[in-house]
Amino acid sequence: MEWHNCLQNVPLFRIKPDGTDFSTLISFNPGTGHQPNASLLMLNNKLYGTTITDGHPQSGWGLGTIFSINKDGSNFTKLKVVDVTNAADGLQPISSLTYDGVYLYGLCSSGTNSLGLMYKLKPDSTDFRVVHNFTGDSMGSRPYADLYFDGTFLYGSTAEGGAYNYGMVYKGFSLSISTEQTSPASCSYSCDGIATVNVERGFAPYTYLWSNGQTTPTATGLCAGQYSVTVTDSLGSIDSSRDHYSARSAKHYY
């Protein structure tokens, strides 16, 4: 039990390259997270990182956190808490975070299919999305290593999967979509509006699912109101958008 408590309270620290001025920024505990094994990302004078377990206010539910903290150790913030009740968002965020100028990207060692997934979220904790579910075989599984972003592609490796099930190196860019109201409903009580989803990057072919059940890039017969669309590409990457479409106006509200 003493050994377990010691692990739970491992600190986040800073130290100069010459070994001087060592200081602890935060000591982790069951409420803040456990096992911050990955390296940190510096962004806009904040540090961003992950823990593999704990972090949930209810004991036994937490399976990791994504966090930020100021360089002086102040303002520790849990951007996302991973818990056992929502495996679809991933379990045990194991990698460091990678930034593409808009989103932070990371990897979970498990998820819905227990083979790992890639996720993204904005530095302010909003817009969390699952980018890719690893499925084993030629698609790889167990993505334990960090991602690298070269300005266009994300690169990574998996511990298993590939042609010989000895692991693989992969590259891909996250699926990105946008939507537009191509034709508004003619009046507030008419359902003749049209909206279109555009894939800005991803790997074809794509599947589409609108909140009203339509499965094509263009949704028709829309009344004024809120609609969402989810697009999945051939690698299993997922992106979604939710927007409000108006009547008598082509204005698109976000």
N, C-alpha and C positions, 0 to 999 in steps of 0.2 A: 504493500500500500504506500509506503514511503517513497519507493521508486516511481510509482505512478504519479504521485503528487509532484515530484521533482520534474517529471516530463511535462506536466500540465503547466508549470510555471517557467518554462524556458523563456528567456528574454529576447526582445528585439533590441539590438545595441548599435552603437556607433564607435568608431575608433580611427585614429589617424593612421596613415600608412606606415609610420615609423613605430607604431605600437603604443603610442601615448594617448592620453585623454580618452580612455575607455569609459563609456557611460551607458547605462541601460535606459532605453526609451520607454519600454513597456514590458511588464512581465505578464505573459498570457495565463489565463485561467479558464475554467470550463465555460464561463460566460463570454469570453472574448475569442476563444479558439485554442487549439492545441496542435502542436507540431507544425510550426511555420518553416517547413523544409526548403521551400523554393527561395530563390534570390529575389531581391526587391527591384521595382521599377521606379525611377525618379521622373516625375512629371510635374511641371509647374510648381516646383519647390515642395511637392508632396511625395511621400513614399507610398507605393501600392504593392500589396502582396496577398498571399493566401495562407490559410491553415488547412490541414488535412481533416481534422476532426473537431468536434465540440462547437461551441459558439452559439448554441440555441438556449434560450432561457429555460426550457424544460429539459431536465437532465435525461441524457440518453437519446435525444432526438437529433442533436447536431452532428452533421457530417462535414464540417468545414465552413470556412468563411472567406470572403473576398473583402479586403479592408484597405483603408487609407489612413495615414497618420502624418502629421507635420514632422519636419526634420528635428524639431526640438522635443518631440515626444508628446506634444499636445494634440488635442482634437482627434483622438482615435475614433474612427467611424467604420462600422460594419456596412459595407455597400450591399452585401448579400449574404444571407445565412442559408446554407444548404442543409436540408433536413430530410429525414427518412420518409416523410409523407409525400414528397414530391420528387421521386426519382427521375422523372422526365426532364428536370432541369439539371441533372447530373449529381453525382455523389463524389465526395473527396476531391476537391480542386487541387491537383497535385503539381501543376507546372507554375512557373513564373508567368507574369502577364506581359503581353506584347501590345504595343500601341501603333495604330495605323493613321493617326491624326484625328480620328473621330471616336473610334471604339477601342476598348481594351479587350484583348483576346486571351483565352486560357483554355486549359484542358482539364477534364475530370477523368479519374481512373475508372469510374463506373457510371451507370445511368440506367435507363429503361431496360436495355438489353445486357447490362453488366460488362460491356466491352469498351466503354469509354465514349466521350463526346467532346466536341469543341463548342465553346460558348463565346459570346461577346456581350459587353455592356458599356455604357458611357461612363466616364470618370465620375460623374455626379450620381451614379448608381441607377440611372434610368435606362429604359429600353433594353432590358436583358433579353437575349434571344439565344436559342440553341442553333448553332451554325451547321454542325455536322454530327451525325451519329455513326460511330465506327461499327461495322457489322461483321468483322472477321474475314477470313479467306483473303481474297485479293484486295479487299478494302482495308485490311489491317485491323488490329485491336490492341488495347492496352497502350494508349499514347502517353507515356510517362515523361518524355523529354520536352524541353521548352520549344516554343515556336520561334521562327525567324521571319521577319517581314522585310522584303526588298523594295517596297514601294508599289508593287503590283500583286505579288504572290505571297502566300504564307507557306512556309516549309516546316516540316516536322518529321518525326519518326515514330514508329510503333514497336513495341517489344515483341509482339506476336503478329501472325497473319502474313500475307505475302505468298509468293509462289511455293515456298517451302515451310511456311509457318515459323520462320525464324525472325520475323520482323521485316519492316520495310521503311523506306524513305518516301515521302509523298509531298506534293505541292498542290495548291489550289487557292482560289480566291473566294472569299465569302460571297454568297448570293446576296444581291442587293436589288431592291425593287422600288418603284415609285408608282403612284396612282394618279389618275386625273379624271375629272368629270367631263367627258367628251360631249355630252348633251344633257342639260338639266331637264328635270320634269317640267312639262309645259305649264303646270299650275300646281298649287299646293295639294289638290286632291287627285291629281293624275299620276299614274305609275308608268311613265314612258321615258324615264331617264336612262342614260347610258354612262357607264364608267369603264375605264380600261386600266389594266395593270401593265406596266412596262418593266421588263427585266433589264437592269443596267449592267449586271455582270453575273456570271454563273455558268454552269455547264448544262447544256441542253441534252436531252429533252426535259421539259418542265411539266409539272402537274399543277393545277390551279384549283382552289376551293374557296368560293365566296361564302359569306355568312348566310346567304339565302339559298345555298345549295348549288349554284351554278359552277361549272367546272371548265370554263373557257377564259381566255385572257380578257375578253370583253363581257361585262355583265349588262343585261338589258332588262327593260321593264321595271326600272327602279322608281320607287316613290321617294320623296324627300325624306332624309333620315340618315342614320349612321350605318355603315357597312364595313366589314372587314374582309380581307382576302389573304390567304396563305399560299405561298408558292414553294414548291420543293423541286430541286434540280436533280440531275441524274446521279450525283454523289451523295444525295441525302441531305444537302444543306437546305435550311429552311429560313424563310423571311416572311414577315407579315406586315400589314398596314391596316390601320383603322381610321376612317375619315367620315366626315359628315358632308352629304351632298344636298344641295338646295334645289328649290324650284324657282323657275322664272329667272334664273341667273346662272351664269357659268362659273361663278365664284366657287372656289374650292377651299373649304375651311379646314384648318388643321387643329 
